[in-house]
Amino acid sequence: MVLPRALARGWTAAAARAAQRRRRVDGEGASPGPEAASARAALYVHWPYCEKRCSYCNFNKYIARGVEEEVMSQCLVTEAQTLLRMSGVQRVESVFFGGGTPSLASPHTVAAILEEVARAAYLPADSEVTLEANPTSAAGSRLAAFGAAGVNRLSIGLQSLDDSELRLLGRTHSASDALRTLAEARRLFPGRVSIDLMLGLPAQQLGPWLGQLRELLQHCDDHISLYQLSLERGTTLFTQVQQGTFPAPDPELAADMYQEGRAALQEAGFRQYEVSNFARNGALSTHNWTYWQCGQYLGIGPGAHGRFVPQGAGGQAREARIQTLEPDNWMKEVMLFGHGTRKRTPLGQLELLEEVLAMGLRTDVGITHEHWQQFEPQLSLWAVFGASEEVRALLEQGLLLLDHSGLRCSWEGLAVLDSLLLTLLPQLQKAWQQRISLLPGDRPASPARPGGL
Amino acid sequence: MWTVVGRGCWRGRLQVSRVTRWLLGPPAAGSWATHRRCSSADFEEKFDMSRFPVENIRNFSIIAHVDHGKSTLADRLLELTGTIDKKKNNKQVLDTLQVERERGITVKAQTASLFYDFEGKQYLLNLIDTPGHVDFNYEVSRSLSACQGVILVVDANEGIQAQTVANFFLAFEAQLAIIPVINKIDLKNADPERVEKQIEKVFDIPRNECIKISAKLGTNVESILQAVIERIPPPKVQRNNPLKALVFDSTFDRYRGVIASIALFDGVVCKGDKIASAHTQKTYEVNEVGVLNPSERSTQKLYAGQVGYLIAGMRTVSEAQVGDTLYLHRRPVEPLPGFKAAKPMVFAGMYPVDQSEYNNLKSAVEKLTLNDSSVTVHRDSSLALGAGWRLGFLGLLHMEVFNQRLEQEYNASVILTTPTVPYKAVLSSAKLIKEYREKEITIINPAQFPDKSKVTEYLEPVVLGTIITPDEYTREIMMLCQARRAVQKNVMFIDQNRVMLKYLFPLNEIVVDFYDSLKSLSSGYASFDYEDAGYQTAELVKMDILLNGNLVEELVTVVHNVKPYRKNVLAKCYGGDITRKMKLLRRQAEGKKKLRKIGNIEVPKDAFIKVLKTQPDK
């Protein structure tokens, strides 16, 4: 596979290989570069096409009848360039190709995007560059080509090791395809392969599912994500369950699977560094870490989400951005305007803090006082949560910890975070309102701090 | 507030289904675009409707239980008569909406005029769409009143099902010629002889009248067309009388206004005529008339006995209500009998999942009701769920389809409260009678139920249900019916091992999860259908429990069993789509705050909804 354009520039295959040998990140993800937080970002690239619709998936994806890849590729490159300029981001810490099925894209497309990023901003040689790969569309030679294009980490949508479950999910691959792809991926990207495993499928039982997990532990690399199936309206599986074709997944059973699964992973030396994510040997995903730490990220491609301060365009506030969903419309917009941003919502300070809280608590380290202070220098975690009766009840039940290092979930608490947030979010809102009503005389300077970061 | 329940608990019901086409919107013009086009000379000749004297016209419809092959048969009939090209992929070509395809329910056989040569004469065969489901009983009866006969399709493997029976009796009561057709004789387990016997036993139709076909393979389908000509009489109409036309369907097209489907009982209608509606007394000028072949073909004129469409500047479907009579301006005629306005039988609250989507949902509801005047809409609001509406539907399927269309066509996500039925109360309090200005009132929102001290009696709607099941499940089904306060009316073996049960049910007993229970205790083999059977006096004590707002108390006791700290959503973050996750969390937190205000209970909303889904003891 020859990739002349990619090789011609700074972002080279050699750099990619160097990245594979990179030092492992221990602890809190990427080491920040010298730039200010507002000049750094992660980049998410959405490839919207799939071969076939999975029965459970409600992501923004399309079954393409002949993708004009040349045009698509050019548009992704253009949008990356535009958003990088608009955001004023100078350093891209990680790139994630998600979808859809990005492993269906040509390695040339991947190379072209990375090349553009490296041209328009600084893309360090050891930046994490992940590609989501589907076992059937990712033969070894293709994976190698993606490696040559600059990808240095793979996330394999394995989902299950049971062929009948894979059929139920509408996946195109079999369990043996999955294991073969996994082995191939590990050979090409040692220490840099993640797998997704689902739990809580209709009719799935605890014992056999744990069996799958144990078998996977024999074959897997250093990163695993466990996801509970969520039945989404509009999917085939949702309809089938509603019509009684399949039994509805039992949430109690799913909770048991999750508990047993995380225990098994812990025993196998994995650190649960986030609600759904497990890593050993320090193989945490820095890209996702950015999401949980409310770092900036740019989203390019149809339907991609982003969160950044459009500094290059004179913006002050951090914005939640969504790109146009339909690939054809998105391409038209990119060709006309340089980007297909459909929706921009400036985030208020309280909204941002809610995100810091909800995302931060998903990680095992939780929210440190320092981290919180970066977003809200005046109102400390103690001030928000320290006096609340309800929060105290959660602390006493051992679900939550608030101490000198910060606020975080206990091992038990991490499993029921969504329920904890139903207490914590209203408490934050309450404290925020009280602060506003107390403040005017006190803090003249601070309201002008719209976006954080 | 007490009616909050998530959707889905009564969902299995949709399998008995078949939906009328007005509900599913105007015929999608695009889907016809590929069908055969005539040369213009051909066209002129073919669409001069005066060529068809009444004796060469047959008006009929196809009725069947769901999945018994009505759509496939319609495809074949369209092909045989050259209405559409014979293609391998004419597979249920008329099912255009996602909701139809996904459910295997069919809107199918949009009214189509077929031209067929038989023994030297050219016949005009009008295949008239009838919604095959009892929710639309009234509409079915109106459609059937435009027909002189029906093709009753029964699956050679499954035999007679509940919906077959309901449909048969509608046709029988309308005194239509009935052509029984046993379909799917190509199937391995087909047993046409057994089905013949069932038809003889249940419908009293001689065995030799059954036509055995495979619509899929086309086997013996042509003989149906011959039977239509030979066994169904031509319409009894007078071309020389003044115009009398029945509206049996209407759809809304945003560019052309209302498109009414009409059947001419007398007279002629011509482009440019001034016409009037017997129901609204409004007058219109006819802009366009024509036949459906199956796409719209303008014809200048339609004559008595013929069936087609009419566009006359009507702006909303309520101006062309099903059952209405149209006549020439200043030439009024006796309206056709049986007109009544649509009467909703099932009510439910509908709320946006997210209040910020209220306006979007509102515009989606408005657009959908443009095509469906039978949905009634009242604004409503709930403490826990915010602003929404109380909607009235003809039945459960109607409600389900409406909701699904909101989701699929308008991408709206809604919470539907438990469906309730319209109760009546006969008032004793003079003060209340004065207030309501009548003695007998209908209550569509249980929150407004008058106290029993002010009431002589309560009435509840009842339906006559038909259940057909293999006999090994009879005992359990009878117990289920009893538990639902149903009164047995009839039990009959329709063959050696199949039983038909008839029960009178209080409607509120079947609106929530009856069909699901029936299906699960019969391993899916029992079928169910029902028809309106008026009102009956309701037991006061029971009604009290259900309706006096005590349900919140019941909730408290049930809620204690919920483990609020179990559920967690570990959904994958979609490319950093935090917004969705945060929305969900904020909404849940908001719901929790509100609930706390109501009952001092701390339970997330989804758990709250889940609790209400499980029915309290009956």
Contacts between the chains, C-beta under 8 A, distances in Angstrom:
chain1	res1	chain2	res2	distance
A	44	B	575	4.7
A	44	B	576	5.5
A	46	B	575	5.6
A	59	B	574	5.5
A	60	B	574	7.8
A	96	B	575	7.6
A	98	B	574	7.8
A	98	B	575	5.0
A	196	B	572	7.6
A	225	B	572	7.5
A	226	B	570	7.0
A	227	B	570	5.6
A	227	B	571	7.0
A	227	B	572	5.1
A	228	B	568	7.6
A	228	B	569	7.0
A	228	B	570	4.2
A	228	B	571	7.2
A	230	B	569	6.1
A	230	B	570	8.0
A	230	B	571	4.6
A	233	B	407	6.0
A	233	B	413	6.3
A	234	B	407	6.4
A	234	B	408	6.9
A	239	B	102	5.9
A	242	B	8	5.5
A	242	B	11	5.1
A	243	B	11	6.9
A	243	B	12	6.7
A	243	B	14	7.3
A	243	B	15	7.3
A	244	B	11	7.8
A	244	B	12	5.4
A	244	B	516	7.1
A	244	B	519	6.6
A	244	B	520	7.6
A	244	B	524	7.9
A	251	B	566	6.9
A	251	B	567	5.5
A	252	B	566	6.5
A	255	B	566	5.3
A	255	B	567	7.3
A	255	B	568	7.1
A	258	B	568	7.5
A	258	B	570	7.0
A	275	B	568	7.6
A	275	B	570	5.9
A	276	B	570	4.9
A	276	B	572	7.1
A	288	B	573	7.3
A	291	B	573	6.1
A	291	B	576	5.2
A	291	B	578	6.8
A	297	B	576	5.4
A	299	B	575	5.9
A	299	B	576	6.1
A	303	B	575	7.7
A	304	B	575	5.4
A	304	B	576	7.9
A	305	B	574	7.5
A	305	B	575	5.5
A	305	B	576	4.7
A	305	B	577	4.7
A	305	B	578	7.3
A	305	B	579	6.9
A	306	B	576	7.0
A	307	B	576	6.8
A	307	B	578	7.2
A	320	B	578	7.6
A	320	B	579	5.6
A	322	B	579	7.7
A	345	B	579	7.9
A	351	B	582	7.7
A	354	B	582	6.3
A	354	B	585	8.0
A	354	B	586	7.2
A	355	B	578	5.9
A	355	B	582	6.1
A	358	B	578	7.9
A	358	B	581	7.1
A	358	B	582	6.2
A	358	B	585	5.8
A	359	B	578	6.5
A	399	B	565	7.5
A	415	B	568	6.2
A	416	B	565	4.5
A	416	B	566	6.9
A	416	B	567	7.8
A	416	B	568	5.5
A	417	B	568	6.3
A	418	B	567	6.9
A	418	B	568	4.8
A	418	B	569	5.6
A	418	B	585	7.0
A	418	B	588	7.7
A	419	B	564	5.9
A	419	B	565	4.8
A	419	B	566	7.8
A	419	B	567	6.8
A	419	B	568	7.0
A	419	B	604	6.8
A	421	B	585	5.4
A	421	B	589	7.1
A	422	B	585	7.5
A	422	B	588	5.6
A	422	B	589	5.0
A	422	B	592	5.1
A	422	B	604	5.6
A	425	B	585	6.1
A	425	B	586	6.6
A	425	B	589	4.5
A	426	B	589	5.1
A	426	B	592	7.4
A	426	B	593	5.8
